[in-house]
Amino acid sequence: MNQAMNSRALQVAVVGSGPSGFYLADALVKQSKKFFDKVHIDMLEKLPVPFGLVRYGVAPDHPEVKNVEKRFTELANSDQITWLGNLTLGKDLTLKHLTDNYDAVALAVGSPEPQLLNIPGEHLGYAHSAKSFVDWYNTSPDCFHYKDPPWKLEEIFNVVIIGNGNVSMDVARILLTKAEEFAATDMSAWALQKLWKSAVKKVTVVGRRGPYQSAFTIKEFREMLKIPNVVTKVQPFPLVDIADSPRKRLLGLVHETALKSSSTEMTAGSKTFALEYGLRPVEIVHGGVVFEETQETSPGVWEGTKRHREFPAQLVIVSAGQRGKAIPGVPFDEKQGLIPNDRGAVLGGPRHLYCSGWAKTGAKGVIATSLADANETAATMLTRLAAESDLGESKPGKFGLAEIIAARKLEFVTFRNGWERRINQTEKWKGQDLGKEREKIPDIATMLAVATVGSIGYQSSCKFRGMSGVRAPGLEYLEDFLDEKTVMLPGFARTDGIYGNQRKLPSTESQP
Ligand code: NAP
């Protein structure tokens, strides 16, 4: 490698700070050592909070998946990465702002839009996207109805989920598991209260093709089989030779479950998880969904049979995957819902524009999949930059960005002070107040208010926690004197003042 050519500092902007953004930043730092003496990465996030799908996609009962946040936090606090929240590309900043100030720009913006079915009745209000349901229980600021969702779970007995990927497993598990199981997690306290009153008795997950085309994976299916008091029903199907199939174990388990299904007894109070196959949704109607039966007419081709079946449902959840969203100035493949690219280099865009993660591949793969993908994009970017005979003058990076931020009066959030010391800390305190892991701030205005320096941020933090400068000490110690079986109902612990012995909060120095 020509060290002289590459001795100047490389400035890279990564847009998006979900797993794909952080893995890309990590890969760039590691791989750049081969090509450049110095690299600095600015990560721009549209929300005032980091971690994207790890925070807003991963189910609350999968905390082990969220452990990657520790590594991402280390990265964001390292000298080579600067995280800036509340800056949206296409709204606050243009692509040109970034290409002018950085040697390369990488888009790790995910697939934020739910895939629609485009069938009659979809917009009548009976069906909701899995994304809106996940946004609700995960307290995403994209959810505008977190206190009063359009589904009245206390009046819903039958739920039909269309599509059988792992997101539908997450939604089915949340609907069929006792709410108590989530009480100590970071699930929204508002969602917990509604799930507590849920009358859901049956969740049916419907695939448009056969069992062999199930999109869920074995770990998630096993979790469904382990939910107490839930009986799994699958129509028996012939097991063909799948010796070479990587999905052999999954299909074996689904097949075994189907065989057991007919003899599994329902007991009083038990709920049902049903898997249905070979059904293509054709219309959402009041009180249910109409499907057309399908069959495989030639290998891989599934066609309608003109035979219809209607499934009753007071709630229909469309879990047909996610797609990307076009950004002004960035090429976008409408059909596939992603950014067209060659191993991460954006096709048809400005020079040195790259993409990574779901924005590049479409919405498929687990969080760890975006690690391999990030390595590929980083290699493409660095090889191309290193091959430039003259990279020109050093780019200003965040110093150039700062001028744009000042000129446009943009309000941004920093990692250490805005996120870690204020928003993150406030959410943890609020969780402590409620006897749970964390209670996320649901809206951007409150996040920004809490992230503000000085007394405004402190007062906003107290306001979010429902405190007026004093709180009862008992709130922190409820867990110690309530027995193990006591249900820590959200809201229960928040009756400020009733435990007497009010005491002052710690001084403002130790608060954000
Ligand atoms: P997915 O795995 O792509 O599943 C989408 C499902 O929707 C498939 O069953 C698909 O059927 C169906 N579908 C698509 N269009 C349809 C239509 N028009 N009518 C009826 N059905 C339709 O998507 P996902 O569940 O949103 O998950 C996205 C990615 O995140 C996956 O890779 C998943 O594994 C991952 N994820 C992982 C976890 C975890 O590890 N615990 C949790 C959540 C998500 P066809 O197959 O016939 O197209």
Residues whose N, C-alpha, C, O or C-beta is under 5 A from the ligand:
A	BS01	NAP	L116 L117 I162 G163 N164 G165 N166 V167 S168 R208 R209 Q213 A215 S319 A320 G321 Q322 A363 K364 G365 V366
